[in-house]
Amino acid sequence: MKLAEGQVAAAPGADAAEILRRVRAGTLKRFAISALALLFAVLLGLALGPTNVSLGDTVRVLLSHLPGVDVAESVSVSTQNIVWEVRLPRVLLAGVVGGTLAMTGATYQGVFRNPLADPYLIGVATGAALGATIVITSGSSWSWNGLSALPLAAFVGALLSVALVYAVARTGGSVPTTSLILAGVAVTSLTTAITSYLMIKDTTSAGAILSIILGGFNTATWTKLVWVLPYTVLATVVILAHSRIINVLALDGDQARFLGVDVERTNLLLLGAASLAAAAAVSVAGVIGFVGLIVPHAIRLTWGPDNRMLLPLSLMWGASFLIIADLVARTADSPAEIPVGIVTAICGVPFFLFLLRRSRMSGLW
């Protein structure tokens, strides 16, 4: 397996302790860079918009909500409300959704042993959107005791979609790239068609359904953030706990079994966790494509494919990427707002074509 740069840089004759020290230093450096990038993206997302707020005032508003700290006296009440009540839930929700989609993309790629697996490309996102649409058009309540039914319905739609794509695309013990893409396109077309039909049939819910189809954070609230967190946190814990095993799954099934991995059970658990996380993201943000493709591959190209680092770094860089993409979506055509799915598609389609060509030249399909 290819190791990230810095993990094999020890001089000839260096002892194991020195090698371990360099590995830890390299790991710490990567996480520090990623954390700084995420912090910068958050502050930028809070400060910029139709009404710009200085970084100093933004930090003062944030600090003033800590116990015993009051440094926002010089900041107007309207500015405080813009930062805390309008932009902060939106930025945090974009971060949670972006990190979730990037992590689930890396998980699907590891489970399927296919570099082009992605919640959007294999139909998981549109399947989740269909599940959420069915709940919206059913006329029933969306939440009980503070928990929304949308993520659960989206999870069922996502799980059915991924099961169908996997069953159609699987050939022997592998999932060829061509078969995966074609099956994903077919399932995406079917679920999108059904969603469109339900939207036409129930015009009173057309706005809510359209927001799911187009994707965006213009309706972000603290409540939506609370809705999505239980599902994403649970899925994240499960996936990160299996990061070492996902490395083993990169081998073929027989070799993984020889090393003591229950391949079928592990695949089922990881696909369920990834689908739950992706479905929760879709239920609050709509269909946002290519995040799960761009971010994990960019990290692999920069720091290597070890899932013990790839998965947590995907969380951090996915959050940063979608926060910045949402910032572009709400400022590029101000005062109008572009659906963030359009921004990610503009970034993702060229990257997808590059990966497709690279996979073909490498003989992966």
C-alpha positions, 0 to 999 in steps of 0.5 A: 500500500502506498504510504503518505509522504513523510512516513518513509522519509527516515534516513538509512539505519534510523531506528524504529523510534525515530521512524515512529517520531517522524510518522507522528510529526507528519500526522500532527502536521497534516491535522494542524493544517486541516484544522487551520483551513477549517477555522479559516473557512468558518470565519470567512463564512461568518464574516462575508455575505450581503452585509460584510462583518469584520473578522474582529467583530465576528470573533467578538460575537463568538467569544461573547457567547462563552460563559463570563466573556462579554467583548461584543459591547462595541458590536451592534445588535443587528450585526450580532444577530446576523453572525449568531442567528443567521450565519453561524447555523448555516456555516455549521450545517454546511460544515457538518453536511460537507464533512459527512458527504466527504467521509461517506464518499471515502467509505463507499470507495473503500467498501466497493474498492472502486475510486468513483463511488460517491453518494451522488454518482451511485444514486444514494443521494437521490434515493434519500431525496425520494425518501424525504419527499415521500414523508413531505407529501404524506402530510404526516408530522415531520418530527417527534420530540425534537427528532425529525422523521426526514433522516429516517425516511431518507435513510430507507431510500438511500439504503434501497438505492445502494442495495439496488446499485450494488446488486446490479453492478456486482460481477463476481466479487468486484464492482467494475467502474463501468457497471457501477456508473451505469447502475448509478445513472439508472437508479438516479434517473428512476428516483429523480423521476418519481420525486418529480412526479410527487412534486407535480402531484402535490404542488403545495409541497413543491417548494420544500421538495425543490429545495431538496432536489437543488440543494442549499442552506438558505433555510438552515436553522439551529433546529436542522442542525440538531436534527442531523447531528444524532445520525451523523455522529453515530455514523461517524463513530462507526466508520472511524472505528473501522478505518483500519479494517477498510484498509484491509478491505482494499485487498480482495475478499478472500485475503480479507477473510484470511486476515480474520475480517467478516467481509459480508458483515463489515460491508453491511455495517459500513454501507448502513452507516454511510447511507444513514449519514448521507441520508441525514445530510440530504434530509437537511441540505438536499442533493449536493453532488461531488463532495464525496468524490472531490475531497477524498481523492484530493487527500489521497493525491496529497497525503496517501490512501491510508483510511486511518488518516483519509477518513478524519481528514475527509471530514475536516476538508469536506467541511471546509470545501462545502462552507466555501462553496456555500459562501460562493453560492450566496455571494457570487450573484448577490442579492440572488443566491445560487443553489450550492449543488450548482457550485459543487457540480462546476467543481466536480464534473471536470474532476470526475472526468479527470478521474474517469480518464485516469481510471481507464488509463490505469486499467481499472475498467 
